[in-house]
Amino acid sequence: MKGESREEGCVFCNRRDCDDREHYVLHRGCSWYILLNLYPYNSGHLLLVLNRHQPMLSGCTPAEVQEMSLLLQVMERALQETYHPDGINCGYNGGTSAGAGIPEHMHVHMLPRWAGDTNFMSTIGSTRVMPQTLDQSYELLRPVIARLARSQG
């Protein structure tokens, strides 16, 4: 984004050991962590990030894929419980040509969607209208994700 300084190294590797609140990390598992997207499409836009620097799903171990599946369920349930969306988008972009903003580090996007939530602001004005700040999203989602992750085992 214009006017922002780029941090050194991989932004996701840098979040492996950081102040969770300051960097909007909502949960840490064995191989993955969940955080809010700093440049969300809409409120509640979550990222599931692999703890190690690995670009593609095919490079994940079976244990990593299993934990990923469980945490995606936690994320989906948390979004449904917190935001009551009409739908959910979930996916990852494998490589720059697929749209990955950070192609060298595996991460999965998940975000709530509502009928008619697309608007002209992003297209025409390169601006997003967010009904909630990242701090507000963090405060809503953190306890829900913690509870759901505990119940997952």
Sequence and secondary structure as in RCSB ss.txt:
>XXXX:A:sequence
MKGESREEGCVFCNRRDCDDREHYVLHRGCSWYILLNLYPYNSGHLLLVLNRHQPMLSGCTPAEVQEMSLLLQVM
ERALQETYHPDGINCGYNGGTSAGAGIPEHMHVHMLPRWAGDTNFMSTIGSTRVMPQTLDQSYELLRPVIARLAR
SQG
>XXXX:A:secstr
 TT    SS HHHHTTTS TTTTTEEEE SSEEEEE SS SSTT EEEEESS    GGGS HHHHHHHHHHHHHH
HHHHHHHH  SEEEEE   SGGGT SSTTS EEEEEEE TT   HHHHHHS    SS HHHHHHHHHHHHHHHHH
HH 
